[in-house]
Amino acid sequence: MSGEASGEPALSDHVLDEIRGVGGDRLVGEMLEIFSRRTPERLDAARAALAAGDLEAAARALHSLRSGAATVGGPRLAAAAAGLERAARRADAEELASGFGPLEKLAGEALVVARRLAAG
């Protein structure tokens, strides 16, 4: 598994192998590069939306983060983003505040693995 901590991988080798089966190493590399570029942008968008009190925009950014993580096989990041997306839709400021730091940590772990794998 790629970047394993706490039982689940930062990125799933199984998902990456499925992508590889469709488009080879080139497609895997391209998807990891896109993930590596967009994940910080999505985190920044969610953070800015939360700071502005725009929970709908935060939910959209978290949804995009979840989708991107799921696409490249980031189960922990996808689950954390989904939980915060639900919290934003419920206007649960406490859960959003307490969950954003762990989300950023998971994103950082996934990004380290994605960038390493994309570099070959």
Backbone torsions as a table, in degrees:
resi	resn	phi	psi	omega
1	MET	NA	153.2	-174.5
2	SER	-96.2	113.3	176.6
3	GLY	69.0	46.8	-174.3
4	GLU	-74.2	133.7	172.9
5	ALA	-155.4	143.7	179.1
6	SER	55.3	33.0	171.8
7	GLY	93.8	-37.7	179.9
8	GLU	-109.8	149.0	-178.1
9	PRO	-75.8	155.5	171.2
10	ALA	-64.1	-41.1	174.4
11	LEU	-136.8	136.0	-175.6
12	SER	-82.6	122.5	175.3
13	ASP	-59.7	-35.1	-179.4
14	HIS	-60.5	-47.7	179.9
15	VAL	-65.1	-44.1	179.1
16	LEU	-62.6	-36.2	176.1
17	ASP	-66.1	-36.4	176.5
18	GLU	-64.5	-43.2	177.4
19	ILE	-62.5	-42.9	179.2
20	ARG	-59.9	-38.4	179.5
21	GLY	-64.3	-27.6	179.9
22	VAL	-85.0	-44.7	-172.6
23	GLY	-134.1	12.1	177.4
24	GLY	73.5	-175.2	-178.9
25	ASP	-61.8	-31.2	-179.6
26	ARG	-62.1	-45.8	179.6
27	LEU	-64.9	-42.1	177.2
28	VAL	-57.3	-48.3	179.9
29	GLY	-60.0	-43.7	179.3
30	GLU	-63.7	-43.1	-179.3
31	MET	-66.8	-39.4	177.9
32	LEU	-67.1	-36.4	176.6
33	GLU	-65.8	-42.3	177.3
34	ILE	-63.0	-45.8	177.8
35	PHE	-58.4	-44.4	-178.6
36	SER	-65.0	-32.2	179.8
37	ARG	-80.8	-42.7	-172.9
38	ARG	-83.5	-27.1	-178.3
39	THR	-59.7	-49.0	177.0
40	PRO	-61.6	-36.5	177.7
41	GLU	-62.6	-42.4	-179.4
42	ARG	-68.8	-38.6	175.3
43	LEU	-62.6	-44.8	178.6
44	ASP	-61.2	-41.8	179.6
45	ALA	-64.6	-42.6	178.9
46	ALA	-64.9	-44.5	179.7
47	ARG	-60.8	-45.5	-179.6
48	ALA	-65.5	-41.0	179.5
49	ALA	-64.5	-41.5	178.2
50	LEU	-63.9	-41.8	179.3
51	ALA	-62.6	-33.3	179.5
52	ALA	-85.3	-5.1	-178.4
53	GLY	76.9	15.9	-179.6
54	ASP	-94.1	86.2	-175.2
55	LEU	-69.1	-29.5	177.6
56	GLU	-66.4	-44.2	177.9
57	ALA	-65.7	-37.6	177.0
58	ALA	-62.6	-43.7	179.5
59	ALA	-61.6	-40.8	178.8
60	ARG	-63.8	-43.7	179.9
61	ALA	-65.2	-40.8	178.8
62	LEU	-67.5	-35.5	176.4
63	HIS	-63.4	-43.9	178.1
64	SER	-64.0	-40.2	177.4
65	LEU	-62.6	-45.0	178.3
66	ARG	-59.3	-47.0	-178.6
67	SER	-62.6	-44.0	179.2
68	GLY	-62.4	-42.6	179.3
69	ALA	-65.2	-42.5	-180.0
70	ALA	-64.2	-36.7	-178.0
71	THR	-62.1	-37.6	-179.5
72	VAL	-98.7	8.1	175.2
73	GLY	83.2	41.6	176.5
74	GLY	-103.9	80.2	-171.9
75	PRO	-65.2	-39.8	-178.7
76	ARG	-70.2	-43.3	178.5
77	LEU	-64.7	-43.6	179.5
78	ALA	-61.0	-43.0	-179.5
79	ALA	-65.9	-42.3	179.6
80	ALA	-65.0	-42.5	178.8
81	ALA	-65.2	-39.1	178.4
82	ALA	-63.3	-41.7	178.4
83	GLY	-62.4	-41.6	178.7
84	LEU	-73.1	-31.6	174.6
85	GLU	-60.9	-45.1	178.0
86	ARG	-62.9	-40.2	178.9
87	ALA	-63.0	-40.1	178.4
88	ALA	-64.3	-40.8	179.8
89	ARG	-68.2	-26.8	176.7
90	ARG	-89.4	-3.7	-176.2
91	ALA	60.2	41.1	179.8
92	ASP	-92.0	85.2	-175.8
93	ALA	-62.0	-35.1	-179.1
94	GLU	-64.2	-47.1	179.1
95	GLU	-64.9	-39.3	178.3
96	LEU	-62.2	-44.1	-179.2
97	ALA	-65.4	-42.9	-177.3
98	SER	-77.6	-23.9	-175.5
99	GLY	-93.9	-12.7	-174.1
100	PHE	-72.1	-38.6	177.8
101	GLY	-60.7	-50.7	176.2
102	PRO	-59.6	-35.4	177.2
103	LEU	-62.0	-45.4	179.6
104	GLU	-63.2	-36.8	177.5
105	LYS	-63.9	-45.4	178.6
106	LEU	-63.4	-40.4	178.2
107	ALA	-62.6	-42.2	178.5
108	GLY	-60.8	-43.0	178.0
109	GLU	-62.2	-45.2	-179.8
110	ALA	-65.0	-37.9	-179.9
111	LEU	-67.0	-38.8	177.5
112	VAL	-59.0	-47.3	-179.5
113	VAL	-66.1	-45.7	-178.4
114	ALA	-60.4	-43.8	-178.5
115	ARG	-68.5	-37.5	177.0
116	ARG	-63.0	-47.2	-179.2
117	LEU	-67.2	-38.8	-179.3
118	ALA	-66.5	-31.1	179.9
119	ALA	-73.9	-13.9	175.7
120	GLY	95.5	NA	NA
